[in-house]
Amino acid sequence: MHRPNQAREYLGHQRSGPPRASRALGSALLSLGAAASVALAAPHAARAEAPVQRTFFRLPSSNGFGAVLLDLGAARLTHFRERLPATEEPLLDERGEEVWIGDQPQAVRTRDLLYDAYFGLRSDGHQRWLTEVPVDLDASGYAGWTDGQRGGTGVVTMVQRVGNLECTQLFFAPQGLPQAGFVMAMRIENRGEGPAEGVSAFSLHNFHLGFGRPGVMADIGESGETVAYDASQGRRDFLERAFAGVVVARALEPPARHGASRAGSPPDLDVYRIVADDGGADLPDLDGAAPTADGSVSAFQWDPGSIGPGEARWVGVAFAHHGDPSGAADPLVQGALDAYLGAKRAAEVVADEIAAYRAFQGSIRVPASASPEETALLRQSAVMLRMAQSRESHAFLREHLTRDSEPRATRFGTTLGGAPATLPATIAHRGHGAVLASLPPGEWTVAWIRDGAYATVAMAALGMQAEARDALRFYLDAEAGRFQGWSELASYDMPPYQISLVRYHGFGVEETDFNDFGPNLEFDGFGLFLWALRQYEELTGDTGFVDERWAAASTKVADALVALIDPDTGLVRKDSSIWETHWKGRERSFAYTSITAARGLCDAAAIAERRGEAERAAGYRGAAERLRAAIAARLTDASGALAANLEELTSGSGYWDAAVLEGIAMGLFDPQGRIAAATLAGLDEHLRVPAGAGWSRNDDRTDHAGADDLSPWGSEYDSAEWVVTDLRGAVAARLMGDVARSDRLLRWVLDQSAANYLAIAETYDEIRGTYKFNAPMVGFGAGVYALALAARDGLVVGPACGAYFEESAASGSGGGGPSSSGAGGVGAGGVGAAGAGAAGADAAGGSDNDSNGGGGSSGDLREDAGCGCRLASSGRDAAPSALAAAVAAAGRTRRRRRAQR
């Protein structure tokens, strides 16, 4: 049954009064909004950024199996997904082959099962749905994890007032429920001096369980739904079922009435209309099952009666979903609620959920330098990281896909690695541990390896060892290598590999996205994974996991990465890289990919060295050092600034990209050196945004005005201010000694997030400074914020391969633009490594002693010149000549083997 969606104009909710702390919910619920009020009213006085505004109002909660979304602007729940990721697996036809439409691979999409759900109230002789009552936006948000703290839980609150009654509603996906489900609860407190008489509360739940899979944020059908009420065994359950499965709704307090209606029900039987019309009527009871109909809804009514001054009453409903509508799943769903709830009532369910988050927060490592405001955002960021990680390892799949008689097939068996199951069946998949790039309402509820790597290191830094380990295990267990034989990579002699070239479906299958320029194929995930693996080991002390999985990590990640180094440029081969430019001429020799590769190979070398694999360690380190030298030689302009990619740098313009800040933040280049200074100065000149403290991600939107260039596809995504580069830039600036700049970037993100319910955005509008595109972001938001605070306290960041690049050994090399060599810098003939061996020196790759070509400089980049590195502490040469000779020999051997093929 459809009702008007009364979503409000969010800008009309800007705070205009003085700051005011929210009400407390006994000892369980805490100050939610005061910090946001302060941030809105008085942005940091020393900043020149645009005034902070609250523009984000849709707050998610997840338990790793599903997710719900509270829309404070519409004063209701508007989203409940059957599983956390946006897709399940590639779509298969009846023969088990992947389905493509044109050049687009098809996927099985996750469904949103909820149109809306909300509470109503009767008081002072009137009744109404609370969707019509203004929300106290300052008092709403994420509940505090302990007394006096803001946020730190996945419990989303919404505060409204009707006369003297304060209604605090709480919504969450329960951590203790191992399947998709949620709780909605309400505390009604009398804030007046006299009793409130004749109080009743209502809940309405409008699930859409019909046909279709239009996408996880789109509405599916509401056809053929059946609602039944089950009072057996002391239960208080509505069971609503249709094509998309069954949802059980259990009243947490004994209801006075329990009704259901459908599209076309007469007004006196329409549960929505009875409350909305304010006639004082009670809901009609439904006993047994209602007729199957379109647009069915269910509703509870509770009658607390009189509430004395200072007293409170609770009501609530718990929900759980299963994909089987046949009735066979009813005991499973009801049994899951039995196990989760026991005999607990609403107040205890809420208190237990907050207690679970309190226990979680007890293990979180907070940097000593963190202020109370920073600590609040950090603790909520830890929750976001946890909520964005999939905990599902099994899934029930129907034999039908989007409607009856449309067959579905799967690539998964009833046991992991088993033959594809005959559906319907519960299959075992590889999705457990995947970390999504965003939570809803963000569009990117997909597991990217790049975002996931930042998230994994952040988890390790925060003390979330089990979660970080699960994330790393996911990448090593997921289905990958699927694109090895694609025509786009035919010239690369692509080796077997384990890490996805882009991202993963929810069941742990590698995927990529397409547009008119073909697929995205990205190699930065290899280096980022190796960086994350080493950081996990260093931050947790858990060498056992790394040792257990090293065989795959070394041969199918590190060796594969070395094989992707182009012997002609010394850089990683062309790819789509961080900003996903796609293919068909849009692939480039991107600096970000080579930077992350160099860092990752240094970390792989360190792991190999710890394990006593000296030959393999030397190979990885040599490849990393030559790759870093190639970046300095080929990807710096005349000033020494790092450029986005070789192709744009060679053209002489349009080569600015904030992602190159990782060359400093990841410890490749001396933060006190020429490259770092020139890079930051160039980014400030070309990419600084008018409204914020940071930069646009690149210049692709503006670098082709009135003329052709190499990247004419720029859009608002490129010109927006990106939080990930702001926060990685904060790390870089602090390393460079510019503490004020680093603090300014951190403060800008802190104030923005504090004003927007501690949800970190993907981007800010470059002109207005408001939230833009997706939030809450996880790896590119919560993760990099945690890393920025950790780096400020000396964690995570260290020189790659133990030493910064020795720029004096390559003096004059910072001339990669046309004013220098015309080919992107010195060493134009190539300074890098190529190929990958299975172990030892063969893993290094390399180039012959005379492969520098005619682009030489006073900074000799021959292999016998060493790594060109400077120790962070002493400035001494960090590359023994014996190591350089071994790497050179390994490189020559590998080149000859490749030539023999």
Buried (B, 14 or more C-beta within 10 A) or exposed (E): BBBEEEBBEBEEBEBEEEBEBBBBBEEBBBBBBBBBBBBBBEBBEEBEBBBBBBBBBBBBBBBBBBBBBBBBBBBBBBBBBBBBBBBBBBBBEEEEEBBEEEEEBBBBBBBBBBBBBBBBBBBBEEBBBBBEBEBBBBBBBBBBBBEEBBBBBBBBBBBBBBEBBBBBBBBBBBBEBBBBBBBBBBBBBBBBEEBBEBBBBBBBBBBBBBBBBEBBBEBBBBBBBBBBBBEEEEBBBBBBBBBBBBBBBBBBBEBBBBBBBBBEBEEEBBBBBBBBBEEEEBBBEBEEBBEBBBBBBBBBBBBBEEBEEEEBBBBBBBBBBBBBBEEEBBEBBBEBBBEBBEEBBBBBBBBBBBBBBBEBBEEBBBBEEBEEBBBBBBBBBBBBBBBBBBBBBBBBBBBBBBEEEEEBBBBBBBEBEEEBBEBBBBBBBBBBBBBBBBBBBBBBBBBBBBBBBBBBBBBBBBBBBEBBBBBBBBBBBBBBBBBBEBEBBEEBBBBEBBBBBBBBBBBBBBBBBBBEBBBBBBBBBBBBBBBBBBBBBBBBEBBEBBEEBBEBBBBBBBBBBBBBBBBBBBBBBBBBBBBBBBBEEBBBBBBBBBBBBBBBBBBBBBBBBBBEBBBBBBBBBBBBBBBBBBBBBBBBBBBBBBBBBBBBBBBEBBBBBBBBBBBBBBBBBBBBBBBBBBBBEBBEEBBBBEBBBBBBBBBBBBBBEEEEBBBEBBEEBBBBBBBBBBBBBBBBBBBBEBEEBBBBBBBBBBBBBBBBBBBBBBBBBBBBBBBBBBBBBBBBBBBBBBBBBBBBBEBBBBBBBBBBBBBBBBEEBBBBBBEBBBBBBBBBBBBBBBBBBEBBBBBBBBBBEEBBBEBBBEBBBBBEBBBBBBBBEEEEBBBEEEBBBBBBBBBBBBBEEBEEE
